[in-house]
């Protein structure tokens, strides 16, 4: 079932439809509004386009940092798993 959402940000408003969970979309919109407000107060800029672009840059930076952190965690987990496998193999070889 398609849900309609109305956005009012930076002096612009529009509606869009999605099949996503309304709570999820509302969380996204709330987070976006929070990040826009943060950009406005940090950079003291009034122009909506510039605020939007700075907010976009900040959000993409956040996404990339999370992706890099997840990749590092995955690599660390793989290395740990390999060390554990090697330790188990060594222990089993000693028992033979």
HELIX and SHEET records of a PDB file:
HELIX    1   1 UNK A   22  UNK A   43  1                                  22    
HELIX    2   2 UNK A   48  UNK A   95  1                                  48    
SHEET    1   A 2 UNK A   3  UNK A   9  0                                        
SHEET    2   A 2 UNK A  12  UNK A  18 -1                                        
END                                                                             
